[in-house]
Amino acid sequence: MSTTTITAAVVESAGGPFEIGPAELGEVQADEVRVRMTASGICHTDLLIREGTFPTPMPVVLGHEGAGVVEEVGAAVAGVAVGDRVALSYGSCGDCRSCATGRPFYCADFF
C-alpha cells in the first residue's frame, strides 16, 4: 500500500493541543476523493471533538471545513473529477428527518 505524507492539524489525545505536523494518508478507496486543501478552518465541532465531547478515536486530524482541488478520485465516485475545485463541510446521511427537511446540520446520523 502506498502512502502520502501531508501536513495537518493533529490532536493526539482528548483535551490536547492542536499540533501542526506530518500525517500519513493511505490509498484512496473506491468511495473516496483526495483533495489538496488550499484553505481550511477549525470550527466548533472540531473543538468539541478535541475536548472529547464527541467520542472520536485519537489521534485525529481536524479541520473538516475548507476548499481545495480534487487530486484523485476513487473508482466508485461520480460527480467530481481530478482538477475540480471543491468546498468541503460536514457529512450528513441525506435520509433522516433533519436532512429530508433541509437541515443536514442536525443530521441524526452525523457520525
Jmol script that loads the backbone (N, CA, C; Angstrom):
load data "model"
ATOM      1  N   MET A   1       0.840  -1.179   0.000  1.00  0.00           N
ATOM      2  CA  MET A   1       0.000   0.000   0.000  1.00  0.00           C
ATOM      3  C   MET A   1       0.885   1.243   0.000  1.00  0.00           C
ATOM      4  N   SER A   2       0.601   2.165  -0.884  1.00  0.00           N
ATOM      5  CA  SER A   2       1.362   3.407  -0.911  1.00  0.00           C
ATOM      6  C   SER A   2       0.714   4.429   0.019  1.00  0.00           C
ATOM      7  N   THR A   3       1.522   5.327   0.544  1.00  0.00           N
ATOM      8  CA  THR A   3       1.016   6.375   1.428  1.00  0.00           C
ATOM      9  C   THR A   3       1.474   7.729   0.916  1.00  0.00           C
ATOM     10  N   THR A   4       0.775   8.744   1.361  1.00  0.00           N
ATOM     11  CA  THR A   4       1.108  10.120   1.045  1.00  0.00           C
ATOM     12  C   THR A   4       1.277  10.856   2.360  1.00  0.00           C
ATOM     13  N   THR A   5       2.335  11.632   2.505  1.00  0.00           N
ATOM     14  CA  THR A   5       2.548  12.427   3.709  1.00  0.00           C
ATOM     15  C   THR A   5       1.978  13.820   3.485  1.00  0.00           C
ATOM     16  N   ILE A   6       1.159  14.270   4.455  1.00  0.00           N
ATOM     17  CA  ILE A   6       0.560  15.601   4.404  1.00  0.00           C
ATOM     18  C   ILE A   6       0.936  16.364   5.669  1.00  0.00           C
ATOM     19  N   THR A   7       0.629  17.637   5.687  1.00  0.00           N
ATOM     20  CA  THR A   7       0.749  18.448   6.894  1.00  0.00           C
ATOM     21  C   THR A   7      -0.665  18.698   7.388  1.00  0.00           C
ATOM     22  N   ALA A   8      -0.905  18.452   8.676  1.00  0.00           N
ATOM     23  CA  ALA A   8      -2.258  18.527   9.205  1.00  0.00           C
ATOM     24  C   ALA A   8      -2.273  19.052  10.630  1.00  0.00           C
ATOM     25  N   ALA A   9      -3.453  19.538  11.061  1.00  0.00           N
ATOM     26  CA  ALA A   9      -3.694  19.912  12.456  1.00  0.00           C
ATOM     27  C   ALA A   9      -4.128  18.645  13.181  1.00  0.00           C
ATOM     28  N   VAL A  10      -3.254  18.095  13.996  1.00  0.00           N
ATOM     29  CA  VAL A  10      -3.492  16.817  14.662  1.00  0.00           C
ATOM     30  C   VAL A  10      -3.671  17.037  16.161  1.00  0.00           C
ATOM     31  N   VAL A  11      -4.649  16.336  16.741  1.00  0.00           N
ATOM     32  CA  VAL A  11      -4.820  16.298  18.188  1.00  0.00           C
ATOM     33  C   VAL A  11      -4.515  14.870  18.612  1.00  0.00           C
ATOM     34  N   GLU A  12      -3.539  14.711  19.494  1.00  0.00           N
ATOM     35  CA  GLU A  12      -3.085  13.378  19.905  1.00  0.00           C
ATOM     36  C   GLU A  12      -3.988  12.723  20.937  1.00  0.00           C
ATOM     37  N   SER A  13      -4.584  13.531  21.842  1.00  0.00           N
ATOM     38  CA  SER A  13      -5.442  12.980  22.892  1.00  0.00           C
ATOM     39  C   SER A  13      -6.467  14.027  23.295  1.00  0.00           C
ATOM     40  N   ALA A  14      -7.592  13.564  23.865  1.00  0.00           N
ATOM     41  CA  ALA A  14      -8.669  14.473  24.269  1.00  0.00           C
ATOM     42  C   ALA A  14      -8.122  15.577  25.172  1.00  0.00           C
ATOM     43  N   GLY A  15      -8.470  16.805  24.849  1.00  0.00           N
ATOM     44  CA  GLY A  15      -8.018  17.958  25.609  1.00  0.00           C
ATOM     45  C   GLY A  15      -6.648  18.455  25.210  1.00  0.00           C
ATOM     46  N   GLY A  16      -5.977  17.739  24.327  1.00  0.00           N
ATOM     47  CA  GLY A  16      -4.633  18.127  23.899  1.00  0.00           C
ATOM     48  C   GLY A  16      -4.654  19.292  22.931  1.00  0.00           C
ATOM     49  N   PRO A  17      -3.490  19.863  22.691  1.00  0.00           N
ATOM     50  CA  PRO A  17      -3.406  20.996  21.768  1.00  0.00           C
ATOM     51  C   PRO A  17      -3.455  20.540  20.312  1.00  0.00           C
ATOM     52  N   PHE A  18      -3.803  21.468  19.438  1.00  0.00           N
ATOM     53  CA  PHE A  18      -3.653  21.236  18.007  1.00  0.00           C
ATOM     54  C   PHE A  18      -2.169  21.337  17.707  1.00  0.00           C
ATOM     55  N   GLU A  19      -1.631  20.358  17.024  1.00  0.00           N
ATOM     56  CA  GLU A  19      -0.229  20.400  16.627  1.00  0.00           C
ATOM     57  C   GLU A  19      -0.155  20.236  15.122  1.00  0.00           C
ATOM     58  N   ILE A  20       0.521  21.173  14.475  1.00  0.00           N
ATOM     59  CA  ILE A  20       0.695  21.099  13.026  1.00  0.00           C
ATOM     60  C   ILE A  20       1.900  20.207  12.759  1.00  0.00           C
ATOM     61  N   GLY A  21       1.652  19.150  12.000  1.00  0.00           N
ATOM     62  CA  GLY A  21       2.733  18.221  11.726  1.00  0.00           C
ATOM     63  C   GLY A  21       2.369  17.230  10.647  1.00  0.00           C
ATOM     64  N   PRO A  22       3.255  16.266  10.405  1.00  0.00           N
ATOM     65  CA  PRO A  22       3.019  15.297   9.335  1.00  0.00           C
ATOM     66  C   PRO A  22       1.974  14.256   9.723  1.00  0.00           C
ATOM     67  N   ALA A  23       1.246  13.789   8.728  1.00  0.00           N
ATOM     68  CA  ALA A  23       0.300  12.683   8.882  1.00  0.00           C
ATOM     69  C   ALA A  23       0.358  11.870   7.592  1.00  0.00           C
ATOM     70  N   GLU A  24       0.110  10.578   7.716  1.00  0.00           N
ATOM     71  CA  GLU A  24       0.155   9.681   6.558  1.00  0.00           C
ATOM     72  C   GLU A  24      -1.256   9.363   6.078  1.00  0.00           C
ATOM     73  N   LEU A  25      -1.473   9.473   4.781  1.00  0.00           N
ATOM     74  CA  LEU A  25      -2.732   9.068   4.163  1.00  0.00           C
ATOM     75  C   LEU A  25      -2.497   7.779   3.403  1.00  0.00           C
ATOM     76  N   GLY A  26      -3.425   6.847   3.517  1.00  0.00           N
ATOM     77  CA  GLY A  26      -3.356   5.610   2.742  1.00  0.00           C
ATOM     78  C   GLY A  26      -3.862   5.837   1.329  1.00  0.00           C
ATOM     79  N   GLU A  27      -3.999   4.759   0.599  1.00  0.00           N
ATOM     80  CA  GLU A  27      -4.517   4.832  -0.762  1.00  0.00           C
ATOM     81  C   GLU A  27      -5.969   5.281  -0.754  1.00  0.00           C
ATOM     82  N   VAL A  28      -6.369   5.992  -1.801  1.00  0.00           N
ATOM     83  CA  VAL A  28      -7.760   6.407  -1.950  1.00  0.00           C
ATOM     84  C   VAL A  28      -8.606   5.164  -2.204  1.00  0.00           C
ATOM     85  N   GLN A  29      -9.668   5.009  -1.395  1.00  0.00           N
ATOM     86  CA  GLN A  29     -10.582   3.873  -1.537  1.00  0.00           C
ATOM     87  C   GLN A  29     -11.606   4.167  -2.631  1.00  0.00           C
ATOM     88  N   ALA A  30     -12.350   3.146  -3.044  1.00  0.00           N
ATOM     89  CA  ALA A  30     -13.289   3.267  -4.158  1.00  0.00           C
ATOM     90  C   ALA A  30     -14.306   4.387  -3.964  1.00  0.00           C
ATOM     91  N   ASP A  31     -14.728   4.650  -2.717  1.00  0.00           N
ATOM     92  CA  ASP A  31     -15.751   5.661  -2.448  1.00  0.00           C
ATOM     93  C   ASP A  31     -15.185   6.965  -1.894  1.00  0.00           C
ATOM     94  N   GLU A  32     -13.909   7.209  -2.121  1.00  0.00           N
ATOM     95  CA  GLU A  32     -13.253   8.395  -1.561  1.00  0.00           C
ATOM     96  C   GLU A  32     -12.709   9.318  -2.648  1.00  0.00           C
ATOM     97  N   VAL A  33     -12.467  10.563  -2.228  1.00  0.00           N
ATOM     98  CA  VAL A  33     -11.861  11.579  -3.084  1.00  0.00           C
ATOM     99  C   VAL A  33     -10.720  12.205  -2.296  1.00  0.00           C
ATOM    100  N   ARG A  34      -9.563  12.367  -2.909  1.00  0.00           N
ATOM    101  CA  ARG A  34      -8.451  13.064  -2.261  1.00  0.00           C
ATOM    102  C   ARG A  34      -8.423  14.491  -2.779  1.00  0.00           C
ATOM    103  N   VAL A  35      -8.421  15.439  -1.827  1.00  0.00           N
ATOM    104  CA  VAL A  35      -8.441  16.860  -2.159  1.00  0.00           C
ATOM    105  C   VAL A  35      -7.185  17.512  -1.612  1.00  0.00           C
ATOM    106  N   ARG A  36      -6.492  18.271  -2.453  1.00  0.00           N
ATOM    107  CA  ARG A  36      -5.371  19.094  -1.993  1.00  0.00           C
ATOM    108  C   ARG A  36      -6.003  20.361  -1.419  1.00  0.00           C
ATOM    109  N   MET A  37      -5.951  20.476  -0.088  1.00  0.00           N
ATOM    110  CA  MET A  37      -6.594  21.589   0.594  1.00  0.00           C
ATOM    111  C   MET A  37      -5.818  22.878   0.368  1.00  0.00           C
ATOM    112  N   THR A  38      -6.549  23.932   0.017  1.00  0.00           N
ATOM    113  CA  THR A  38      -5.937  25.241  -0.141  1.00  0.00           C
ATOM    114  C   THR A  38      -6.409  26.211   0.945  1.00  0.00           C
ATOM    115  N   ALA A  39      -7.477  25.819   1.657  1.00  0.00           N
ATOM    116  CA  ALA A  39      -7.971  26.599   2.792  1.00  0.00           C
ATOM    117  C   ALA A  39      -8.700  25.652   3.729  1.00  0.00           C
ATOM    118  N   SER A  40      -8.559  25.877   5.027  1.00  0.00           N
ATOM    119  CA  SER A  40      -9.259  25.051   5.999  1.00  0.00           C
ATOM    120  C   SER A  40      -9.512  25.863   7.255  1.00  0.00           C
ATOM    121  N   GLY A  41     -10.599  25.533   7.935  1.00  0.00           N
ATOM    122  CA  GLY A  41     -10.922  26.203   9.176  1.00  0.00           C
ATOM    123  C   GLY A  41     -11.130  25.205  10.291  1.00  0.00           C
ATOM    124  N   ILE A  42     -11.017  25.668  11.502  1.00  0.00           N
ATOM    125  CA  ILE A  42     -11.338  24.885  12.689  1.00  0.00           C
ATOM    126  C   ILE A  42     -12.641  25.462  13.226  1.00  0.00           C
ATOM    127  N   CYS A  43     -13.673  24.614  13.348  1.00  0.00           N
ATOM    128  CA  CYS A  43     -14.987  25.096  13.784  1.00  0.00           C
ATOM    129  C   CYS A  43     -15.321  24.547  15.169  1.00  0.00           C
ATOM    130  N   HIS A  44     -16.512  24.875  15.634  1.00  0.00           N
ATOM    131  CA  HIS A  44     -16.960  24.453  16.956  1.00  0.00           C
ATOM    132  C   HIS A  44     -16.984  22.932  17.080  1.00  0.00           C
ATOM    133  N   THR A  45     -17.393  22.223  16.029  1.00  0.00           N
ATOM    134  CA  THR A  45     -17.394  20.759  16.056  1.00  0.00           C
ATOM    135  C   THR A  45     -15.989  20.231  16.305  1.00  0.00           C
ATOM    136  N   ASP A  46     -15.002  20.804  15.631  1.00  0.00           N
ATOM    137  CA  ASP A  46     -13.610  20.394  15.844  1.00  0.00           C
ATOM    138  C   ASP A  46     -13.196  20.592  17.299  1.00  0.00           C
ATOM    139  N   LEU A  47     -13.598  21.704  17.887  1.00  0.00           N
ATOM    140  CA  LEU A  47     -13.249  21.971  19.282  1.00  0.00           C
ATOM    141  C   LEU A  47     -13.904  20.968  20.220  1.00  0.00           C
ATOM    142  N   LEU A  48     -15.166  20.597  19.939  1.00  0.00           N
ATOM    143  CA  LEU A  48     -15.853  19.604  20.765  1.00  0.00           C
ATOM    144  C   LEU A  48     -15.177  18.236  20.655  1.00  0.00           C
ATOM    145  N   ILE A  49     -14.741  17.882  19.465  1.00  0.00           N
ATOM    146  CA  ILE A  49     -14.028  16.612  19.281  1.00  0.00           C
ATOM    147  C   ILE A  49     -12.714  16.655  20.053  1.00  0.00           C
ATOM    148  N   ARG A  50     -11.990  17.742  19.938  1.00  0.00           N
ATOM    149  CA  ARG A  50     -10.719  17.877  20.647  1.00  0.00           C
ATOM    150  C   ARG A  50     -10.900  17.731  22.150  1.00  0.00           C
ATOM    151  N   GLU A  51     -11.972  18.301  22.678  1.00  0.00           N
ATOM    152  CA  GLU A  51     -12.217  18.233  24.125  1.00  0.00           C
ATOM    153  C   GLU A  51     -12.739  16.877  24.576  1.00  0.00           C
ATOM    154  N   GLY A  52     -13.130  16.017  23.632  1.00  0.00           N
ATOM    155  CA  GLY A  52     -13.626  14.697  23.987  1.00  0.00           C
ATOM    156  C   GLY A  52     -15.126  14.614  24.137  1.00  0.00           C
ATOM    157  N   THR A  53     -15.863  15.689  23.820  1.00  0.00           N
ATOM    158  CA  THR A  53     -17.322  15.704  23.931  1.00  0.00           C
ATOM    159  C   THR A  53     -17.951  14.706  22.969  1.00  0.00           C
ATOM    160  N   PHE A  54     -17.447  14.655  21.733  1.00  0.00           N
ATOM    161  CA  PHE A  54     -17.885  13.658  20.764  1.00  0.00           C
ATOM    162  C   PHE A  54     -16.855  12.542  20.774  1.00  0.00           C
ATOM    163  N   PRO A  55     -17.252  11.323  21.148  1.00  0.00           N
ATOM    164  CA  PRO A  55     -16.268  10.232  21.191  1.00  0.00           C
ATOM    165  C   PRO A  55     -15.673   9.990  19.802  1.00  0.00           C
ATOM    166  N   THR A  56     -14.387  10.203  19.693  1.00  0.00           N
ATOM    167  CA  THR A  56     -13.674  10.093  18.425  1.00  0.00           C
ATOM    168  C   THR A  56     -12.329   9.433  18.691  1.00  0.00           C
ATOM    169  N   PRO A  57     -11.961   8.452  17.895  1.00  0.00           N
ATOM    170  CA  PRO A  57     -10.635   7.847  18.079  1.00  0.00           C
ATOM    171  C   PRO A  57      -9.526   8.894  17.901  1.00  0.00           C
ATOM    172  N   MET A  58      -8.552   8.836  18.765  1.00  0.00           N
ATOM    173  CA  MET A  58      -7.406   9.755  18.713  1.00  0.00           C
ATOM    174  C   MET A  58      -6.158   8.958  18.354  1.00  0.00           C
ATOM    175  N   PRO A  59      -5.168   9.521  17.726  1.00  0.00           N
ATOM    176  CA  PRO A  59      -5.095  10.904  17.254  1.00  0.00           C
ATOM    177  C   PRO A  59      -6.078  11.139  16.116  1.00  0.00           C
ATOM    178  N   VAL A  60      -6.415  12.423  15.926  1.00  0.00           N
ATOM    179  CA  VAL A  60      -7.392  12.793  14.908  1.00  0.00           C
ATOM    180  C   VAL A  60      -6.909  14.052  14.187  1.00  0.00           C
ATOM    181  N   VAL A  61      -7.169  14.094  12.881  1.00  0.00           N
ATOM    182  CA  VAL A  61      -6.911  15.285  12.075  1.00  0.00           C
ATOM    183  C   VAL A  61      -8.205  16.075  12.036  1.00  0.00           C
ATOM    184  N   LEU A  62      -8.146  17.328  12.435  1.00  0.00           N
ATOM    185  CA  LEU A  62      -9.331  18.178  12.465  1.00  0.00           C
ATOM    186  C   LEU A  62      -9.211  19.287  11.426  1.00  0.00           C
ATOM    187  N   GLY A  63     -10.341  19.931  11.163  1.00  0.00           N
ATOM    188  CA  GLY A  63     -10.382  20.976  10.148  1.00  0.00           C
ATOM    189  C   GLY A  63     -11.135  20.491   8.928  1.00  0.00           C
ATOM    190  N   HIS A  64     -12.400  20.077   9.109  1.00  0.00           N
ATOM    191  CA  HIS A  64     -13.177  19.474   8.030  1.00  0.00           C
ATOM    192  C   HIS A  64     -13.856  20.484   7.116  1.00  0.00           C
ATOM    193  N   GLU A  65     -13.817  21.756   7.431  1.00  0.00           N
ATOM    194  CA  GLU A  65     -14.412  22.769   6.567  1.00  0.00           C
ATOM    195  C   GLU A  65     -13.302  23.451   5.792  1.00  0.00           C
ATOM    196  N   GLY A  66     -13.420  23.418   4.475  1.00  0.00           N
ATOM    197  CA  GLY A  66     -12.369  24.026   3.682  1.00  0.00           C
ATOM    198  C   GLY A  66     -12.655  23.978   2.202  1.00  0.00           C
ATOM    199  N   ALA A  67     -11.625  24.247   1.439  1.00  0.00           N
ATOM    200  CA  ALA A  67     -11.724  24.247  -0.015  1.00  0.00           C
ATOM    201  C   ALA A  67     -10.413  23.750  -0.599  1.00  0.00           C
ATOM    202  N   GLY A  68     -10.500  23.223  -1.814  1.00  0.00           N
ATOM    203  CA  GLY A  68      -9.295  22.728  -2.458  1.00  0.00           C
ATOM    204  C   GLY A  68      -9.558  22.217  -3.857  1.00  0.00           C
ATOM    205  N   VAL A  69      -8.622  21.419  -4.345  1.00  0.00           N
ATOM    206  CA  VAL A  69      -8.674  20.893  -5.702  1.00  0.00           C
ATOM    207  C   VAL A  69      -8.606  19.369  -5.641  1.00  0.00           C
ATOM    208  N   VAL A  70      -9.499  18.694  -6.353  1.00  0.00           N
ATOM    209  CA  VAL A  70      -9.517  17.237  -6.383  1.00  0.00           C
ATOM    210  C   VAL A  70      -8.247  16.730  -7.065  1.00  0.00           C
ATOM    211  N   GLU A  71      -7.516  15.855  -6.352  1.00  0.00           N
ATOM    212  CA  GLU A  71      -6.285  15.277  -6.903  1.00  0.00           C
ATOM    213  C   GLU A  71      -6.451  13.828  -7.333  1.00  0.00           C
ATOM    214  N   GLU A  72      -7.385  13.104  -6.685  1.00  0.00           N
ATOM    215  CA  GLU A  72      -7.579  11.698  -7.007  1.00  0.00           C
ATOM    216  C   GLU A  72      -9.015  11.319  -6.683  1.00  0.00           C
ATOM    217  N   VAL A  73      -9.594  10.435  -7.511  1.00  0.00           N
ATOM    218  CA  VAL A  73     -10.980  10.028  -7.346  1.00  0.00           C
ATOM    219  C   VAL A  73     -11.039   8.504  -7.329  1.00  0.00           C
ATOM    220  N   GLY A  74     -11.746   7.949  -6.336  1.00  0.00           N
ATOM    221  CA  GLY A  74     -11.926   6.512  -6.256  1.00  0.00           C
ATOM    222  C   GLY A  74     -12.796   5.987  -7.393  1.00  0.00           C
ATOM    223  N   ALA A  75     -12.675   4.706  -7.671  1.00  0.00           N
ATOM    224  CA  ALA A  75     -13.349   4.081  -8.808  1.00  0.00           C
ATOM    225  C   ALA A  75     -14.872   4.176  -8.747  1.00  0.00           C
ATOM    226  N   ALA A  76     -15.469   4.237  -7.570  1.00  0.00           N
ATOM    227  CA  ALA A  76     -16.925   4.261  -7.449  1.00  0.00           C
ATOM    228  C   ALA A  76     -17.492   5.676  -7.311  1.00  0.00           C
ATOM    229  N   VAL A  77     -16.663   6.687  -7.432  1.00  0.00           N
ATOM    230  CA  VAL A  77     -17.098   8.067  -7.246  1.00  0.00           C
ATOM    231  C   VAL A  77     -17.581   8.654  -8.563  1.00  0.00           C
ATOM    232  N   ALA A  78     -18.736   9.310  -8.514  1.00  0.00           N
ATOM    233  CA  ALA A  78     -19.272  10.020  -9.672  1.00  0.00           C
ATOM    234  C   ALA A  78     -19.560  11.456  -9.253  1.00  0.00           C
ATOM    235  N   GLY A  79     -19.520  12.362 -10.183  1.00  0.00           N
ATOM    236  CA  GLY A  79     -19.900  13.742  -9.898  1.00  0.00           C
ATOM    237  C   GLY A  79     -18.750  14.697  -9.671  1.00  0.00           C
ATOM    238  N   VAL A  80     -17.555  14.197  -9.438  1.00  0.00           N
ATOM    239  CA  VAL A  80     -16.369  15.050  -9.342  1.00  0.00           C
ATOM    240  C   VAL A  80     -15.240  14.398 -10.126  1.00  0.00           C
ATOM    241  N   ALA A  81     -14.314  15.228 -10.578  1.00  0.00           N
ATOM    242  CA  ALA A  81     -13.188  14.732 -11.367  1.00  0.00           C
ATOM    243  C   ALA A  81     -11.907  15.417 -10.932  1.00  0.00           C
ATOM    244  N   VAL A  82     -10.795  14.782 -11.232  1.00  0.00           N
ATOM    245  CA  VAL A  82      -9.489  15.378 -10.939  1.00  0.00           C
ATOM    246  C   VAL A  82      -9.440  16.775 -11.550  1.00  0.00           C
ATOM    247  N   GLY A  83      -8.994  17.736 -10.747  1.00  0.00           N
ATOM    248  CA  GLY A  83      -8.899  19.123 -11.187  1.00  0.00           C
ATOM    249  C   GLY A  83     -10.076  19.986 -10.771  1.00  0.00           C
ATOM    250  N   ASP A  84     -11.196  19.370 -10.352  1.00  0.00           N
ATOM    251  CA  ASP A  84     -12.348  20.151  -9.896  1.00  0.00           C
ATOM    252  C   ASP A  84     -11.996  20.922  -8.638  1.00  0.00           C
ATOM    253  N   ARG A  85     -12.481  22.145  -8.545  1.00  0.00           N
ATOM    254  CA  ARG A  85     -12.375  22.932  -7.318  1.00  0.00           C
ATOM    255  C   ARG A  85     -13.605  22.628  -6.475  1.00  0.00           C
ATOM    256  N   VAL A  86     -13.380  22.326  -5.197  1.00  0.00           N
ATOM    257  CA  VAL A  86     -14.480  21.900  -4.333  1.00  0.00           C
ATOM    258  C   VAL A  86     -14.429  22.610  -2.989  1.00  0.00           C
ATOM    259  N   ALA A  87     -15.597  22.675  -2.345  1.00  0.00           N
ATOM    260  CA  ALA A  87     -15.716  23.137  -0.961  1.00  0.00           C
ATOM    261  C   ALA A  87     -16.148  21.937  -0.136  1.00  0.00           C
ATOM    262  N   LEU A  88     -15.615  21.832   1.084  1.00  0.00           N
ATOM    263  CA  LEU A  88     -15.915  20.691   1.948  1.00  0.00           C
ATOM    264  C   LEU A  88     -16.552  21.176   3.231  1.00  0.00           C
ATOM    265  N   SER A  89     -17.403  20.312   3.795  1.00  0.00           N
ATOM    266  CA  SER A  89     -18.018  20.619   5.068  1.00  0.00           C
ATOM    267  C   SER A  89     -18.262  19.315   5.806  1.00  0.00           C
ATOM    268  N   TYR A  90     -19.312  19.226   6.576  1.00  0.00           N
ATOM    269  CA  TYR A  90     -19.626  18.063   7.383  1.00  0.00           C
ATOM    270  C   TYR A  90     -20.351  17.010   6.549  1.00  0.00           C
ATOM    271  N   GLY A  91     -20.394  15.794   7.065  1.00  0.00           N
ATOM    272  CA  GLY A  91     -21.150  14.729   6.431  1.00  0.00           C
ATOM    273  C   GLY A  91     -22.583  14.724   6.925  1.00  0.00           C
ATOM    274  N   SER A  92     -23.478  14.211   6.113  1.00  0.00           N
ATOM    275  CA  SER A  92     -24.865  14.012   6.521  1.00  0.00           C
ATOM    276  C   SER A  92     -25.416  12.831   5.737  1.00  0.00           C
ATOM    277  N   CYS A  93     -26.437  12.181   6.290  1.00  0.00           N
ATOM    278  CA  CYS A  93     -26.954  10.947   5.672  1.00  0.00           C
ATOM    279  C   CYS A  93     -27.851  11.211   4.481  1.00  0.00           C
ATOM    280  N   GLY A  94     -28.546  12.357   4.467  1.00  0.00           N
ATOM    281  CA  GLY A  94     -29.463  12.675   3.386  1.00  0.00           C
ATOM    282  C   GLY A  94     -30.836  12.049   3.528  1.00  0.00           C
ATOM    283  N   ASP A  95     -31.030  11.176   4.530  1.00  0.00           N
ATOM    284  CA  ASP A  95     -32.288  10.441   4.656  1.00  0.00           C
ATOM    285  C   ASP A  95     -33.066  10.700   5.934  1.00  0.00           C
ATOM    286  N   CYS A  96     -32.417  11.097   7.009  1.00  0.00           N
ATOM    287  CA  CYS A  96     -33.136  11.273   8.284  1.00  0.00           C
ATOM    288  C   CYS A  96     -34.096  12.466   8.170  1.00  0.00           C
ATOM    289  N   ARG A  97     -34.924  12.648   9.184  1.00  0.00           N
ATOM    290  CA  ARG A  97     -35.921  13.726   9.184  1.00  0.00           C
ATOM    291  C   ARG A  97     -35.272  15.104   8.998  1.00  0.00           C
ATOM    292  N   SER A  98     -34.155  15.343   9.703  1.00  0.00           N
ATOM    293  CA  SER A  98     -33.490  16.642   9.584  1.00  0.00           C
ATOM    294  C   SER A  98     -32.977  16.881   8.164  1.00  0.00           C
ATOM    295  N   CYS A  99     -32.341  15.877   7.591  1.00  0.00           N
ATOM    296  CA  CYS A  99     -31.830  16.017   6.222  1.00  0.00           C
ATOM    297  C   CYS A  99     -32.972  16.204   5.229  1.00  0.00           C
ATOM    298  N   ALA A 100     -34.046  15.429   5.404  1.00  0.00           N
ATOM    299  CA  ALA A 100     -35.185  15.484   4.491  1.00  0.00           C
ATOM    300  C   ALA A 100     -35.914  16.827   4.537  1.00  0.00           C
ATOM    301  N   THR A 101     -35.768  17.563   5.639  1.00  0.00           N
ATOM    302  CA  THR A 101     -36.422  18.870   5.769  1.00  0.00           C
ATOM    303  C   THR A 101     -35.438  20.023   5.577  1.00  0.00           C
ATOM    304  N   GLY A 102     -34.305  19.737   4.931  1.00  0.00           N
ATOM    305  CA  GLY A 102     -33.357  20.797   4.595  1.00  0.00           C
ATOM    306  C   GLY A 102     -32.483  21.268   5.730  1.00  0.00           C
ATOM    307  N   ARG A 103     -32.309  20.440   6.775  1.00  0.00           N
ATOM    308  CA  ARG A 103     -31.468  20.819   7.907  1.00  0.00           C
ATOM    309  C   ARG A 103     -30.389  19.765   8.157  1.00  0.00           C
ATOM    310  N   PRO A 104     -29.503  19.534   7.178  1.00  0.00           N
ATOM    311  CA  PRO A 104     -28.484  18.492   7.332  1.00  0.00           C
ATOM    312  C   PRO A 104     -27.502  18.762   8.475  1.00  0.00           C
ATOM    313  N   PHE A 105     -27.433  20.009   8.938  1.00  0.00           N
ATOM    314  CA  PHE A 105     -26.558  20.340  10.066  1.00  0.00           C
ATOM    315  C   PHE A 105     -27.068  19.739  11.369  1.00  0.00           C
ATOM    316  N   TYR A 106     -28.305  19.207  11.386  1.00  0.00           N
ATOM    317  CA  TYR A 106     -28.863  18.497  12.533  1.00  0.00           C
ATOM    318  C   TYR A 106     -29.008  17.000  12.234  1.00  0.00           C
ATOM    319  N   CYS A 107     -28.246  16.474  11.302  1.00  0.00           N
ATOM    320  CA  CYS A 107     -28.352  15.083  10.868  1.00  0.00           C
ATOM    321  C   CYS A 107     -28.300  14.117  12.053  1.00  0.00           C
ATOM    322  N   ALA A 108     -29.245  13.180  12.086  1.00  0.00           N
ATOM    323  CA  ALA A 108     -29.289  12.184  13.153  1.00  0.00           C
ATOM    324  C   ALA A 108     -28.156  11.185  13.038  1.00  0.00           C
ATOM    325  N   ASP A 109     -27.627  11.020  11.834  1.00  0.00           N
ATOM    326  CA  ASP A 109     -26.543  10.060  11.596  1.00  0.00           C
ATOM    327  C   ASP A 109     -25.238  10.774  11.215  1.00  0.00           C
ATOM    328  N   PHE A 110     -25.012  11.924  11.822  1.00  0.00           N
ATOM    329  CA  PHE A 110     -23.833  12.748  11.540  1.00  0.00           C
ATOM    330  C   PHE A 110     -22.538  11.961  11.575  1.00  0.00           C
ATOM    331  N   PHE A 111     -22.419  11.070  12.568  1.00  0.00           N
ATOM    332  CA  PHE A 111     -21.185  10.319  12.692  1.00  0.00           C
ATOM    333  C   PHE A 111     -21.266   9.018  11.950  1.00  0.00           C
TER     334      PHE A 111
END
end "model"
wireframe off; spacefill off
backbone 0.3
color backbone group
